[in-house]
Amino acid sequence: MTTSQAIPPGSLSGGDEEVFVTTNKSVWQRLLGNPTAMASIALLALVALGAILAPLLAPGNPLRVSPADRFTPPGVEHFFGTDNLGRDMFKMVLHGGRTSLLVGLIVTAISMSVAVLLGLLSGFYRQVDVILMRLVDGLMAFPGIVLATAAAGIMGPSTTTVITALSIVLVAPSLRVVRGQVLVVRELQMIEAARSVGVPTLRLFSRYILPAVSSPILVQASFIFSAAVLGEAGLSFIGVGIGPKELSWGNALTEARNYISQAPWIVIFPGLALMLTILALNLLGDSLRDVLDPRLARRR
């Protein structure tokens, strides 16, 4: 929660408005002045741009089999080499990124939306909190990969299956984060003052509580995105994720593991793309947490 977010909407006047604007500007200035944040954003932009422009950068069917080109090392004709079926690894990495990043984006949107809604209700209403958090505790008692694998195994391998399974698994930790922040914010004087003058509950959520907890939600979303991309790769790698007719980084690594010694490049390039994406997302989350932490902001 930043200093600017803790100020009740509509309560600024005169010099307070100047302080409010200055605080907002300082957040962006710290973000732009953070080398780690800028490097992670640049890396994510590069990966996303490669996935978006995959049909232009690597035209053609990435799953086209060419037995005559099996295990061709990286070179001018095939930048990342070819796999055991003669498929171009450069095409597979770029086109696979489209699926992996799309799954991560959708899972993050679904899980965070549900977590924010239920977290607001759980943190604000004690009766709801008692019931809902017991369900969350039960859900988190099981390893996430086991729940995701079970859900994916029941519904069969597909993109929809992966999105559904990961959304169910990742909503619980996000809900706990949102609920914890709401428990703190609801005790603030501005919330008590708003309730005492009869501010409607919906307006209280949208204008006071939600803006006050937006910073940890944003940080949590970056980590959920990372977990979703990694989870998709893990499910696809063990055969219960993306279907065989679709392509992702996890699928690309599934068959490659059998030919590591013979053609290491078919593991290196999709694995490197996955590793760099996860690293950039985690670094971005850490940077956002540092920038948006009001205690660190006061020290600078």
Buried (B, 14 or more C-beta within 10 A) or exposed (E): BBBBBBBBEEEBEEEEEEBBEEBBEBBEEBBEEBEEBBBBBEBBEEBBEBBBEBEEBBEEEBBEEEEEBBBBEBEEEBBBBBBBBBBBBBBBBBBBBBBBBBBBBBBBBBBBEBBBEBBBBBBBEEEBBEEBBEEBEEBBEEEBBEBBBEBBBEBEBBBEBBBBBBBBBBBBBBBBBBBBBBBEBBEBEBBEEBEEEEBEEEEBBEBBBBBBBBBBBBBBBBBBBBBBBBBBBBBBBBBBBBBEEBBBBBBBBBBBEEBEEEBBBBBBBBBEBBEBBBBBBBBBBBBBBBBBBBEEBEEE
